[in-house]
Structures are given as C-alpha cells and as structure tokens.
Amino acid sequence: MARNPHYLSQMAHIEVYTTKLDESVKFFTDIVGLDETGREGNSVYLRAWGDYFFHTLKLTQNDKPGWGCLGWRADSEEALEDAVKYLESIGNGIGWVDGDLGHGKSYRFKSPDGHLHEIFWDVVWLKETGIRRSVFADRYASNRRKGICPRRFDHVTYNTAQYPAEKAFWNGFGLKNPDEVRINDDLPPIGGLFTTGNLSHDIAIFSDPALQKGEGVLNHVAFNFDSREEVLLACDWVIENGYKLAMGAPTRHKADEGFFIYIDEPGGNRFEFYAGARLIFAPDHGPDIHYLKDNPNDAWGDTSPWSAPDGSVKKEHGSYKS
C-alpha cells in the first residue's frame, strides 16, 4: 500500500467535558437529535444519523467544561506507525492507551498549546438495527427527523497562545491550510483553517492574547446540515424549547462561507450548526488570506471575536505579537 504524504484519514470524534452531564445528554438527544450509542463510567457516547463511527461526540462529567481529547483516525496501519515515530521525534508524543468504546488502542499526543489528541486505526463501524436501521445500505442509521437533526460531525475550533507553533505542527502532520487570518501583512498570522481532505476545515485555530502558553482552550464543536434551510428551522426549534442562539441570529462566515448558528449547551460549551461551506479539492490550494478588519467570522453582520466596530482590535484582547 502506498503511503500518502499525510498521516491522518479524518477527524473521528471529540470528547467534551461538561459540568452537567444529564442536562447535556438531554440537550444533545432531545434538542439536537443525536443518538446515544453507549455509556461507560461518567461518559456518554453520541453521534449524528449520518456518522459512521460508533460515536463522534463523547460527553464526560467534569468540574470544568471544555476540551477532553480529540480523536483522529490514521490513514492506514502503516500511517499510524509513521505518525507515532513522527510525534516522538518532535517531542509531542505521550504514549499508548487502551482503546475506548468504538476504537482500538490509540496513541496520545499534545499539540503545541497543550490540547490532548489521540490517533488510532482499528474502529467499530456501527450499523444500526431495529428502529434506527435505514433502508439505505450506505446509511448506518436512519434519518428520523429528531430535534434539529444535523447529518454529521464536522469540525472543532480552539484558541491558542501560540498560533505559529500550532500552524507548523499541523502542516508537519500533512494538513492543508486553505484559509488564514491576519491583522496585516507585517505581523504573523493569528489564525487559520486546517483540513485533512476536502472539507473547508477539520480544525480551526485562532490566537487569544489573553491566554498564556499551555492554556489553549476549546472554542466550539460543529455539526453539519445538508442545507441552509435546516439551519433556519433549527433556530425555531431551539427557541421554542427555551434555549437561545449565542449570536442572536444565523449568519455566514466570510472565511469558508459556512451559514451557521451558535448554541451554548447546559454543560458550558458552545456548539455550531452549519451548512454550505466550500469544499477544497486541490492538494496545494491556499491559504486564502482574510484580514481581521474585514471580520472573517461574520460576513453579514458585525459580530467578531476580536474586532471593535471601527475594525481595530478590542482593547480587552491586548495586542497581537509573534
């Protein structure tokens, strides 16, 4: 088998810590419409109807919300071996752990700002039976129009104190970098999107000057719809059930063009539900450059994580430096 110039096949799942496990599970099953696929200890495993792995979201009870561990599937057994050698050679490896529900043993590592990841090869392809079974052979669960009903797990966004190091790390792992955010061309970039394949991004990483090195945090986790109309229908379902949209209304990203809403779940984490982002097929595409003054997060409004209305960097975020 030929070895590709990258180690990863795809992003497989995310573990998220929640301070209110029962309330979070209720939110993701009743409001979002994910299927619960397993429980172990203080963790609950879920996935969308269009996902193929045993789970894509793992909720774990914790005293603080946020990032647990991001799981990646290797491109092959050989790629897993190569990835471990690479991680150990650059000093980011942690070591092997026994498999979790849904996959075999995994090798754990940290990206430069301390976010925990794991990579594995052996997986469980969960093809549902009974009431969850689909008549379509290529669907591993049926679309029962439950809750807002996203089709699949899409991407994860996190914040860092050292974006240049994160960029170098993921470029070294073979991820493409189709979009990048800058203040101006005289300063190092402050954020970007990274993808293993054709999606606009699997991970998005953005600088937060309020963070110290090693304090990188989860920003949000995203699930994908087939259409923008489903995003609009989700708005009604969310507010009818007593929840609020984090930005008050749907809008569109200028970087990647996704149409989206943010919702804060009861356990303290932000989730995004979106549709319509561009696809990237060329292996050498990008990065396309976006400037902070143009508000790459919100193409139709003026909500930005960093920028004041006049385009300057908000004072509470300090100044960006390399």
Buried (B, 14 or more C-beta within 10 A) or exposed (E): EEEBEBBBBBBBBBBBBBBBBEEBBEBBBEBBBBBBBBEEEEBBBBBBBBBBBBBBBBBBBBEEBBBBBBBBBBBBEBBBBBBBEBBBEEEBBBEEEEBBBBBEBBBBBBBBBBBBBBBBBBBBEBEBEEEBEBEEEEBBBBBEEBBBBBBBBBBBBBBBBBBBBBBEBBEBBBBBBBBBBBBEEEEEBBBBBBBBBEBBBBBBBBBBBEBEEEEBBBBBBBBBBBEBEBBBBBBEBBEEEEBEBBBEEBBBBBBBEBBBBBBBBBBBBBBBBBBBBBEBEEEEEBBBBBBBBEBBBBBEBEBBBBBBEEEEBEEEBEEBEE
